[in-house]
Amino acid sequence: MDASYIEKHIEQLKMDIYRHVQHKTLLKYTGNPLVNENQLFYMLLPFFNGENWDEEKYEGIITVGIVQASLSEHGLIDESEATSKTQQLTVLSGDYYSGRYYEILANSGNIPLIRQLSEGVVLRSEHEIRVYEPNNYTFDDWLQSLTIIESEFISRFYQQYNFEQYRAIMETNLLALRLQQELANYKEGNSSLFFLKMMDSFVPEDSLNFEKFMEDKVEKLIHQLLELLHTSLLKEELQLYIDKQLIRQS
């Protein structure tokens, strides 16, 4: 197994997700649903590592991909353009994807996974709403929210099929990648509400200090991830693949 083998299966999973939610009008106006290839990798990680794998589990990760896409679509809504056709169709696409993943799971009779994902939708939505609340959350609170947003559905898939030994690696890596993306957007002058809220929670209130603080936090997460990999039972090829995906500070 090499990187090309891994990437081939990630691409196949992406195509299978697209196939399950294909809709001509939505494709024309909103394009394919948003999928995160790093998340797709971790959905497939038990398979790559030789765990018992079958059609039910593969169907499960397709639905996980669809539910993540549905919430990502809702996150694209621009309130200032909420009445435009594209924005309205973006809302509808998120709703459509939500309906599709429940339909797939209901047809399969996979009630336990429906329950897991339903609970995950509630929890993730609660943490996404935090940016609009007046509460004074701490920096660690925001990290917890980002971890849930990036990882919750995969964690619940792991829990359902007894793959929780992969959870710490997955959560640490996806959080580090999210923080790197947030930091890159900030440096380009395109900060998200999450980043601005995290900055507000930082003391001292100094943007340059916060930028350095964030870079150090990412480096600590990468170090933590490497330690988790070193003590894990992951195949060497998978450890190397994860290591090569890391973006380290020069």
Sequence and secondary structure as in RCSB ss.txt:
>XXXX:A:sequence
MDASYIEKHIEQLKMDIYRHVQHKTLLKYTGNPLVNENQLFYMLLPFFNGENWDEEKYEGIITVGIVQASLSEHG
LIDESEATSKTQQLTVLSGDYYSGRYYEILANSGNIPLIRQLSEGVVLRSEHEIRVYEPNNYTFDDWLQSLTIIE
SEFISRFYQQYNFEQYRAIMETNLLALRLQQELANYKEGNSSLFFLKMMDSFVPEDSLNFEKFMEDKVEKLIHQL
LELLHTSLLKEELQLYIDKQLIRQS
>XXXX:A:secstr
  HHHHHHHHHHHHHHHHHHT  HHHHHHH S    HHHHHHHHHHHHTT    HHHHHHHHHHHHHHHHHHHHT
T  GGGTTSHHHHHHHHHHHHHHHHHHHHHHHHT HHHHHHHHHHHHHHHHHHHGGGS     HHHHHHHHHHHH
HHHHHHHHHHTT GGGHHHHHHHHHHHHHHHHHHHHHTT   HHHHHHHHT SS  HHHHHHHHHHHHHHHHHHH
HHHHHTS   HHHHHHHHHH     
